[in-house]
Amino acid sequence: MGYNLQTDEALSMNIIILGGGSAGWLAAAYLSQTNKVEIKLPKNSKPIGVGESTLPGLVKFFDYCGISEDDVINKCDGVIKYGIKHHGWHKTDWIHPFPNNMHAYHLDALKMIILLEEITRPRLCKVDNPDLVIDCTGFNSDFSKNKQFGSYKTLSNNMALFAPGDSNCQSITNTFAMDYGWMWNVDLRSRSGNGYVFNNNFISVNDAIEEFKNKNVGNVKAEDIHAIPFNNRYCLTPWLGNTVSVGLSCGFAEPLEATGLFLITWAIETIEKLKYKKNKEEIFNRSYVRLCRHVYDFLELFYTSSKNDHTEYWRSLKKYHTLNKPKYQINFFRENYSYKFLNDAAA
């Protein structure tokens, strides 16, 4: 993790977590190791279950929480992941591997939530006077309604289709450039996860469904396709007072490089690391914004460097053309995100 966690009772915080999706249960599993934690589940809420493709940091995070690799494979429909292959974005298809023999997972996020709850429940307790409230209530968070968010012009996609399909148990995530966005294909042990991220200002949902069905890498069934709107954005002040937003409540970056669960686990680890620093709120907010800007800068390169110009959607992105490394350099991404592969493919 890059730091040592304290387990002394005197260093324990009283924490209430609101929300029982991926962010809520990941936070509960991790923070209940050294703190007094209660989780409160909103009525009639249904987890979105994002995060089928992950990054290597989740391996150590799970290990700390008491989740083994066997648990991921057998209880979360998991497949070991060694990288991401991008099709049709540039002159050549290319693979973005993990360095130093690292690996991540493909997993069923809803099954992950069940596993996290199973191992975490015995560690939870009643918290009456919380030192910290962690908001994991998702897109409709009441805490975030009055907060300011940042965004990027190039990341203009605002809708996603998703559906289960057949699996070939590939140990690599696949993305495919489409006419009005891009598609993912992620193999689990018993099924695949498939989706089309697009901008509905250039194509209707019905037409996007037709394009998705025609590509159909995962052999999805039409009746299984669902649509969900989203905004690419990040909260400028996720930590205010004794409340910190984590997960979808403080932003979303389209899952082109599987950063969804990473941004959640980063926030959770950082909360633990900073919990007794006097200026923790300032440090967390500054670090979170810097991290998000780096992620968005990197994802932006896929669009601005792409060879595609066959639709108005792709032509609209050409005015932002650039292929410079992101301004915000983050150690994790210097080690795990190879700009050389992207530059070579776009050359």
C-alpha positions as CSV (number, residue, x, y, z in Angstrom):
1,M,0.0,0.0,0.0
2,G,3.0,2.3,0.5
3,Y,2.3,2.9,4.2
4,N,1.7,1.1,7.4
5,L,-1.7,0.9,8.9
6,Q,-2.2,1.4,12.7
7,T,-4.3,-1.2,14.6
8,D,-4.1,0.4,18.0
9,E,-7.6,0.9,19.5
10,A,-6.7,4.5,20.3
11,L,-6.3,5.1,16.6
12,S,-9.7,3.8,15.7
13,M,-12.3,6.1,14.1
14,N,-16.1,5.8,14.3
15,I,-17.3,5.6,10.7
16,I,-20.8,5.4,9.2
17,I,-20.9,4.3,5.5
18,L,-24.0,5.1,3.5
19,G,-24.8,2.8,0.6
20,G,-24.4,-0.9,-0.1
21,G,-23.0,-1.1,-3.6
22,S,-19.4,-1.8,-4.7
23,A,-18.0,1.4,-3.0
24,G,-19.9,0.9,0.2
25,W,-18.9,-2.7,0.8
26,L,-15.3,-2.2,-0.4
27,A,-15.1,0.7,2.2
28,A,-16.6,-1.4,4.9
29,A,-14.4,-4.4,4.3
30,Y,-11.2,-2.3,4.3
31,L,-11.9,0.3,7.0
32,S,-13.5,-2.2,9.5
33,Q,-10.0,-3.8,9.9
34,T,-8.9,-0.8,12.0
35,N,-12.0,1.2,12.8
36,K,-15.5,0.9,14.2
37,V,-17.7,0.8,11.2
38,E,-21.5,0.7,10.6
39,I,-23.0,0.5,7.1
40,K,-26.5,1.8,6.4
41,L,-28.3,0.6,3.3
42,P,-30.8,2.9,1.5
43,K,-34.2,1.4,1.1
44,N,-35.1,0.0,-2.4
45,S,-31.6,0.7,-3.7
46,K,-30.1,-1.6,-6.3
47,P,-26.3,-1.7,-6.9
48,I,-25.3,-0.9,-10.4
49,G,-22.5,-3.5,-10.2
50,V,-19.9,-1.7,-12.2
51,G,-16.3,-3.0,-12.3
52,E,-16.1,-6.2,-14.3
53,S,-12.6,-5.3,-15.4
54,T,-10.0,-4.1,-12.8
55,L,-6.5,-3.0,-12.3
56,P,-3.6,-4.7,-10.4
57,G,-4.0,-2.7,-7.2
58,L,-7.2,-4.6,-6.4
59,V,-5.1,-7.8,-5.7
60,K,-3.4,-6.2,-2.7
61,F,-6.6,-4.5,-1.6
62,F,-8.5,-7.8,-1.6
63,D,-5.6,-9.5,0.3
64,Y,-5.8,-6.9,3.0
65,C,-9.6,-7.4,3.3
66,G,-9.2,-11.2,3.6
67,I,-10.3,-12.1,0.1
68,S,-8.1,-14.7,-1.6
69,E,-7.5,-15.2,-5.3
70,D,-9.5,-18.5,-5.0
71,D,-12.4,-16.5,-3.6
72,V,-12.3,-14.1,-6.6
73,I,-12.2,-17.0,-9.1
74,N,-14.7,-19.3,-7.4
75,K,-17.1,-16.9,-5.7
76,C,-17.0,-13.9,-8.1
77,D,-16.9,-15.8,-11.4
78,G,-13.3,-14.4,-11.8
79,V,-10.8,-14.6,-14.5
80,I,-7.1,-13.5,-14.2
81,K,-6.5,-10.4,-16.3
82,Y,-3.1,-9.5,-17.8
83,G,-4.0,-6.4,-19.8
84,I,-6.3,-4.6,-22.3
85,K,-6.4,-4.9,-26.1
86,H,-7.7,-2.0,-28.1
87,H,-9.2,-2.7,-31.5
88,G,-9.8,-0.1,-34.3
89,W,-8.7,3.0,-32.4
90,H,-5.5,3.6,-34.3
91,K,-3.5,2.3,-37.3
92,T,-2.8,-0.9,-35.5
93,D,-4.6,-2.8,-32.7
94,W,-2.5,-2.9,-29.6
95,I,-2.2,-4.5,-26.2
96,H,-1.7,-2.5,-23.0
97,P,0.0,-5.0,-20.7
98,F,0.6,-4.8,-17.0
99,P,4.3,-4.4,-16.1
100,N,6.4,-6.7,-13.9
101,N,4.2,-9.8,-14.3
102,M,1.4,-8.0,-12.5
103,H,-2.2,-9.1,-12.9
104,A,-5.7,-8.0,-12.1
105,Y,-9.2,-9.6,-12.4
106,H,-12.3,-9.8,-14.5
107,L,-15.1,-10.4,-11.9
108,D,-18.8,-10.2,-11.4
109,A,-19.2,-7.0,-9.3
110,L,-22.6,-8.1,-7.8
111,K,-21.1,-11.4,-6.7
112,M,-18.1,-9.4,-5.3
113,I,-20.6,-7.3,-3.2
114,I,-22.1,-10.5,-1.8
115,L,-18.6,-11.8,-0.9
116,L,-17.6,-8.6,0.7
117,E,-20.7,-8.5,2.8
118,E,-20.2,-12.1,3.9
119,I,-16.7,-11.5,5.2
120,T,-17.4,-8.0,6.6
121,R,-20.6,-8.4,8.5
122,P,-19.0,-9.9,11.6
123,R,-16.7,-6.9,12.0
124,L,-19.4,-4.2,11.8
125,C,-21.0,-2.5,14.9
126,K,-23.4,0.2,15.8
127,V,-21.9,3.7,15.5
128,D,-23.8,6.6,17.3
129,N,-21.4,9.5,17.1
130,P,-19.4,9.2,13.8
131,D,-16.1,10.9,13.3
132,L,-16.7,10.4,9.6
133,V,-19.6,9.7,7.2
134,I,-18.7,8.1,3.9
135,D,-21.2,8.7,1.2
136,C,-21.4,5.8,-1.2
137,T,-25.0,6.4,-2.4
138,G,-24.1,6.7,-6.1
139,F,-25.3,9.1,-8.9
140,N,-28.3,10.3,-6.9
141,S,-26.3,11.3,-3.8
142,D,-27.9,14.1,-1.7
143,F,-24.5,15.1,-0.4
144,S,-23.2,15.9,-3.9
145,K,-26.1,17.9,-5.3
146,N,-24.6,21.2,-4.2
147,K,-21.0,20.4,-5.0
148,Q,-19.0,21.5,-8.0
149,F,-17.7,19.1,-10.6
150,G,-15.0,19.2,-13.2
151,S,-15.2,17.6,-16.7
152,Y,-13.4,17.3,-20.0
153,K,-14.7,18.4,-23.4
154,T,-13.4,15.4,-25.3
155,L,-15.0,12.9,-23.0
156,S,-18.4,13.7,-24.3
157,N,-20.0,10.3,-24.1
158,N,-23.1,10.3,-22.0
159,M,-24.8,6.9,-22.4
160,A,-24.0,3.2,-22.1
161,L,-25.6,0.0,-23.3
162,F,-24.7,-3.2,-21.4
163,A,-25.6,-6.8,-21.6
164,P,-24.3,-10.2,-20.6
165,G,-23.1,-12.6,-23.3
166,D,-21.1,-15.8,-23.9
167,S,-17.5,-16.1,-22.6
168,N,-14.3,-17.4,-24.1
169,C,-12.5,-16.9,-20.7
170,Q,-9.9,-14.6,-22.3
171,S,-7.4,-13.2,-19.8
172,I,-7.5,-9.8,-21.5
173,T,-10.1,-7.0,-21.7
174,N,-11.1,-6.0,-25.2
175,T,-12.3,-2.6,-26.4
176,F,-13.5,-1.8,-30.0
177,A,-13.8,1.6,-31.5
178,M,-17.4,2.0,-32.8
179,D,-19.1,4.6,-35.1
180,Y,-20.2,6.8,-32.2
181,G,-18.0,5.7,-29.2
182,W,-16.6,2.4,-28.2
183,M,-17.5,-1.1,-27.0
184,W,-16.1,-3.4,-24.3
185,N,-16.0,-7.1,-23.9
186,V,-14.9,-8.7,-20.6
187,D,-14.9,-12.5,-20.1
188,L,-15.9,-14.0,-16.8
189,R,-15.9,-17.7,-16.1
190,S,-19.6,-18.3,-17.0
191,R,-20.5,-15.3,-19.1
192,S,-19.1,-12.1,-20.6
193,G,-19.9,-8.5,-19.8
194,N,-20.4,-6.3,-22.9
195,G,-21.3,-2.6,-23.4
196,Y,-21.3,0.3,-25.8
197,V,-20.3,3.7,-24.5
198,F,-21.6,6.5,-26.9
199,N,-22.8,10.0,-27.3
200,N,-26.5,10.2,-27.8
201,N,-26.2,13.7,-29.4
202,F,-24.9,11.9,-32.5
203,I,-26.8,8.6,-32.4
204,S,-30.2,7.6,-30.9
205,V,-30.3,4.8,-28.3
206,N,-32.3,2.6,-30.7
207,D,-29.7,3.0,-33.5
208,A,-26.9,2.4,-31.0
209,I,-28.6,-0.8,-30.0
210,E,-28.6,-1.9,-33.6
211,E,-24.9,-1.1,-34.0
212,F,-24.2,-2.9,-30.8
213,K,-26.1,-6.0,-31.9
214,N,-24.4,-6.0,-35.3
215,K,-20.9,-6.0,-33.7
216,N,-22.0,-8.5,-31.0
217,V,-18.6,-9.8,-30.0
218,G,-20.2,-11.4,-26.9
219,N,-23.2,-12.9,-28.6
220,V,-25.6,-10.9,-26.5
221,K,-29.4,-11.3,-26.7
222,A,-31.5,-8.2,-27.7
223,E,-33.8,-8.7,-24.7
224,D,-30.8,-8.5,-22.3
225,I,-29.6,-5.0,-23.5
226,H,-30.1,-2.2,-21.0
227,A,-29.2,1.5,-21.3
228,I,-28.0,3.9,-18.6
229,P,-27.1,7.6,-18.8
230,F,-24.0,9.0,-17.2
231,N,-21.7,12.1,-17.0
232,N,-17.9,12.0,-17.2
233,R,-17.1,14.2,-14.2
234,Y,-15.2,14.5,-11.0
235,C,-16.0,16.3,-7.7
236,L,-13.7,19.2,-6.8
237,T,-14.4,18.8,-3.1
238,P,-15.3,15.2,-2.2
239,W,-14.3,15.7,1.4
240,L,-16.1,18.4,3.3
241,G,-16.2,18.5,7.1
242,N,-16.9,15.0,8.4
243,T,-18.4,13.7,5.1
244,V,-16.5,12.3,2.2
245,S,-18.0,11.1,-1.1
246,V,-16.6,7.8,-2.6
247,G,-17.5,6.1,-5.8
248,L,-20.2,7.3,-8.2
249,S,-21.3,9.9,-5.7
250,C,-18.1,11.9,-6.4
251,G,-17.7,11.2,-10.1
252,F,-17.4,8.8,-13.0
253,A,-14.8,8.2,-15.7
254,E,-16.0,6.0,-18.6
255,P,-14.4,2.5,-18.2
256,L,-12.0,2.6,-21.1
257,E,-9.0,1.6,-19.0
258,A,-10.9,0.0,-16.1
259,T,-10.3,2.8,-13.6
260,G,-13.7,2.5,-11.9
261,L,-12.9,0.3,-8.9
262,F,-9.4,1.8,-8.8
263,L,-10.7,5.3,-8.0
264,I,-12.9,3.8,-5.3
265,T,-10.1,1.8,-3.6
266,W,-7.7,4.7,-3.9
267,A,-10.1,6.9,-2.0
268,I,-10.6,4.2,0.7
269,E,-6.9,3.6,1.2
270,T,-6.3,7.4,1.3
271,I,-9.0,7.9,3.9
272,E,-7.3,5.4,6.2
273,K,-3.9,6.9,5.5
274,L,-5.0,10.5,6.3
275,K,-7.5,9.9,9.0
276,Y,-5.5,11.6,11.8
277,K,-3.8,14.3,9.8
278,K,-5.0,17.8,10.7
279,N,-5.3,18.9,7.1
280,K,-6.7,15.6,5.8
281,E,-9.6,17.3,4.0
282,E,-7.3,19.6,2.0
283,I,-4.8,16.8,1.1
284,F,-7.5,14.4,0.1
285,N,-9.3,16.9,-2.2
286,R,-6.2,18.1,-3.8
287,S,-4.9,14.5,-4.4
288,Y,-8.3,13.3,-5.7
289,V,-8.7,16.1,-8.2
290,R,-5.1,15.6,-9.4
291,L,-5.6,11.9,-9.8
292,C,-8.9,12.4,-11.7
293,R,-7.4,15.0,-14.1
294,H,-4.6,12.5,-14.9
295,V,-7.1,9.7,-15.6
296,Y,-9.2,12.0,-17.8
297,D,-6.1,13.3,-19.6
298,F,-5.0,9.8,-20.4
299,L,-8.5,8.7,-21.6
300,E,-8.7,11.8,-23.7
301,L,-5.6,10.7,-25.7
302,F,-7.5,7.7,-27.1
303,Y,-9.9,10.0,-28.8
304,T,-7.6,12.9,-29.9
305,S,-5.0,10.4,-31.3
306,S,-7.5,8.1,-33.1
307,K,-7.3,7.6,-36.8
308,N,-11.1,7.5,-37.0
309,D,-12.9,10.3,-38.9
310,H,-15.7,8.3,-40.7
311,T,-18.6,9.9,-38.7
312,E,-19.5,13.3,-37.4
313,Y,-18.9,12.0,-33.8
314,W,-15.2,11.2,-34.6
315,R,-14.7,14.4,-36.7
316,S,-16.0,16.5,-33.8
317,L,-13.0,15.3,-31.7
318,K,-10.3,16.2,-34.2
319,K,-10.2,19.8,-33.2
320,Y,-8.8,18.7,-29.8
321,H,-6.0,16.7,-31.4
322,T,-3.0,16.2,-29.2
323,L,-0.7,13.4,-28.2
324,N,1.1,14.8,-25.2
325,K,1.5,13.0,-21.9
326,P,-1.0,14.2,-19.3
327,K,0.1,17.3,-17.3
328,Y,-0.6,15.5,-14.0
329,Q,2.0,12.7,-13.5
330,I,0.9,10.1,-10.9
331,N,3.3,7.4,-9.8
332,F,0.7,4.6,-10.2
333,F,0.1,5.5,-13.8
334,R,3.7,6.0,-14.7
335,E,4.2,2.4,-13.6
336,N,1.1,0.9,-15.0
337,Y,0.1,2.9,-18.0
338,S,2.4,2.7,-21.0
339,Y,2.2,5.8,-23.2
340,K,4.7,4.2,-25.5
341,F,2.2,1.7,-26.8
342,L,-0.4,4.3,-27.4
343,N,2.1,6.6,-29.2
344,D,3.4,3.7,-31.4
345,A,-0.2,2.7,-32.3
346,A,-1.2,6.3,-33.2
347,A,2.1,7.1,-35.1
